[in-house]
């Protein structure tokens, strides 16, 4: 990637965006929320559209990094973060990261015929356990107890288990890409509303306070995106931790600022902004938390300082 998408990567982005726009637009998002709300009353689940899951599998979403000799697409982490950024922008629900990581490990994961989740939240909690066919790194699907989730499209369960360490860095990076995509989408939503909504005979986007909100959202989102792209190239654990930290902040703070731009409208169920905020809250606790990322970065900085002090 060389920190700038190649023409092939831009084409990949455009293809995934077109696929998701046609298959998972706003109407489909709202239908997913309605199904999940109904399923929550019966004990949880219902957020994963199995038909969409199979279509993503057929499009190579989950097998993207599998070698071609194993039936995969044969691409790498830079291409994966581009794809996951688009999924985050569209708020596609389901254990996307875990199923992607399980391709080549769990039968059916690569093709999208299996839904695979992981113990990737503190608690231990696991998302989408009620509709999963497998749990990454576990034998079978353990029994669990549904717990309340901030995000209607991320049902949570309490169950015994732990995430295998070998998946954490890639999982954190792909989750950061989802967060970056969501942050960039809330910038779009805020700017569009600021251009449409009028007060005192003028679009609210002409007011300095709103301009500042939108500009700060854009800066945070672009910095996070750059960090995610850079970490995808280097694969360095510290850079992945930094990317997750920045992307979590951009997604959560961006959604909050987007709510402010929308004013009272932003806090209504009819607006989509709250869905981005709720998903960002949940993802901020997945794969690597802010506290975990800060601890890893502190250790790296300390090690570098000690190495400098020891140098002749």
N, C-alpha and C positions, 0 to 999 in steps of 0.2 A: 504493500500500500504506500510506503514511503510517506506516510502522514497525509497523503492526498489520495482520494479514491481514483483507481484506474478507470478507463472507459468501461472495462468489463464489470467492475464493481458498481459503477453508476448504472449500467444496464441491469445488473442484478437487483439493485435497489428499486429501479423503476418497475421491473417485473413483479417484485413482491408487493410493491405498493398497489399496482393495478389489480393483482390477485386479491388482496385484502379489501380493496375498495369495492370490488365486485361481489365478494363473498361475505365480507364482514364489515359492512357499512354501519351507519348509525341505527338503521332499523333493526339489523341483526344484533347489534350491541344491546339495544333496548329489549329485544326479545329474550336475549340471554339473561338479562337482569330479572325479567318477569319469571322466567323458568326457575332461576336460582332462588328467587323469593318464595315461589310456591314449594320448591323442594326443601327449603329450609324449615318450613312448617312440618315436614315429614321426616326431619332428621338430618338434613344436609345433602350436598351433592347437586347435580343438575347444571353445573356451570360449563361442563365440557360438552361441546357439540361433536359427537363422534363422526358425523359426516364431514365437518370441517377438518377434524383431526386427520382423517384419512386423506383428504385433499391436500393438506399441508405435507403429509408424508409422500404423496405422489409427486408433489412439486419439489421434493428434495430438502424440505425444511429440516427434517430430523437426521437425514443421512448426509448432510452437506459436507461433513468432515470425514466421513468414511472413505477409505480408498476405493477407487473405481473397481479394483479387483474383488472387492467385497460387496459390490453393488451400490456403492455410494457415489457421491459427486466428485470427491477428491479435492475439495478446497480446504481452506484453513481458517484460523480464528479471525483474521481480518474480514473475510467474507461473511463469517458467522455473525459478527457484531453488526454488520450492515443489515443483515436479514432480521436480527433480533431488534434492532432499532426501529424498523418498520412495524414489527409486531407490537412493540411498546407504544408506538404512535397510535395504532389502531385499538389498543387495549384488548388484544386477543386474550381471552381467559384460558386457564388450564396450566398444568405443570410443563410448560414449554421447555424450560431449561433441563429439567430432569429427564424428560423423554429424549431430548437431543443428546444428552450425555450417555443415555442408555443404548443408543443405536450401536449395534454390533455386540452388545452385551446381553440385552434382554430381547428375546424373540418378539418380533412384531413392532418394536419401538421405531425402527428405521422407516417402516412403511406407514406408520401411523395407525396400524390396526390395534396397537396396545397403548394404553395410557400409563405412563410411569411417573411416579412422584418420588419425593425424597424427604428425609428428615433434615430440613434446611432452615427451620425456625427454632428459636430458643424455647425451651419449655420442658421436654421436647414436644414440639408441635409439628404436624405434617399437613400440608395443604392437599386438598382433593383426594384424601384417603378413601372416602366413600365411593368414589367412581374410578379408582385406580386398579389396574390389572397387576401391577408390580410396584415394589418400592426399591429404589436404586440401592444396591449393596446389601439387600435383605433377602432372606429366604421366605418367599410368599408375601402376603399382605397381612400384617398384624391387625388384631382387633383394636379399635380405638373408640374414644368418646368424643362426640362433636362438641366444639366450643364456639362461642360467639366470635365472629370475625368482623372487623371494621369494613371490609370490602365484601359486598354481596356476591361477587364473582370469584372470591377466593375462600371457599369453605375450609375451615380448620378443624383438625382432630388432634386430641391428645393421645399419644401412643408411645410405647416403649421402643427405643431404637436410637441410632446415631448415624450421622452422615459420614461415610468413608472419606478420610482426609484427601485422598488423591483426586477427588472431584471438586474440592472447594475452590481452587483458584479459577478454573474454567467456569464453574458455576457462578462465582462472584462477578467475573467479567461479563458474562452473557446477561446476568441480571442488571448490571450497570448499563449495558446497551439498551435493555428494555426501559430503564429509568430515563436514559438520555432521550429516547424516542418520545416518551410521555412528556418530558420537559419541553421538547421542541414543539410538540402538538399544543401544549397549553399556551405557548407564545403565539401560535397561529390563532387560537381561539380568542385570546385577549385582544390581539391587534384587529381581528375582524369585528369583534363586538365594539371596540373603541371607535371604529370607523362608521359603524351603523347607528349606535346609540347617540341621541342628541339631547343636550341640555342648554338652555338659554339660546336656542337657535343655532348651536354649533355642535359638531361631533365631539364627544368627550375626549377623543384622541388628540384634540388640539390643545387640551389643557396640560400644563407642564407636569403636574403631579402624575397624571396617567402616562404621559410620555416616559417619565422616569421609571415608573413601575415596569412598563413594557421593555425598556432598554435594559434594565437590570435582569429581567427574566431571560432576555436574549443572550446577554453576556454569560450568565451562569450556565445556560444550556449549551452554548458553543464551547465554553471551556471544558465542560463535562464531556461533550462529544469528542473533543480533541484528545482528552486524557484517555478515553476508552479506545480510540483508534491507536494511540501510541502504545498502550498496554497490549493491544492485540498484536502489534508488530514485535514487541520485545518479549512478551510472555513473562516479564519479571514480576514476581509475587508482590513486591512493594509497589510497583507501578499499578498493578491490578487493584491493590488495596486503595491506593489514592484515587483511581478511577471510580471505584465503587463509592467512596466517600463523597467525591464531587458530584457524581450522578445522583446519589440519594438526596443530597442537598438541593440540587437543581430541580429534581422532580417534586419534592415536597414543598419547597419554598416557591417554586414556579406555580404550582397549583394554588397555593394560598394567595399569591399575588393575582393570579387569574380570577380567583373569587372576588378579590377587591375591585378589579376592573369591572367585573359584571355587576357589582353592587348587590342589591337585594335579589336580583334575578339569579345570581350565582349560587345562592343558598337554597334554591328551590330544587325539588326532585326532577323537574323537567329539564334542567340544564345538565350538561355532561361533565361539568368541571369537577363536581364532587366525586365522580367516579375515578378521575385521575388522581385526586388527592388521596382517596381511600386505598387505591392500588399502590400508590407511592409509599404510603405508611407501611403497608404489609411488606413490600419488597425491600424496604430499608432494614427489615429484620431478617431477611433471607440471605443465606450463603455467607455473608460477612457483614456484621453490624458496624456502626460507626465506631463503637468502643474497640472492637476487634481490629478494625483497620488502623485506628490511631495507635494502638499498642504495637502492631507490626511495624508501622512507619517509625515509631519512636525507637524500636529496637534497631532498625536499619540505620537511623541517624546516629545512634549511640555507637554502633559497630564502626561506622565510618569515622566518627570522631576519635575513637580509640585507635583506629588504624593510622590516622594522621599523626596522632600524638606519639605513636610508636615508631614512626618512620624516622630514619636518620636525617 
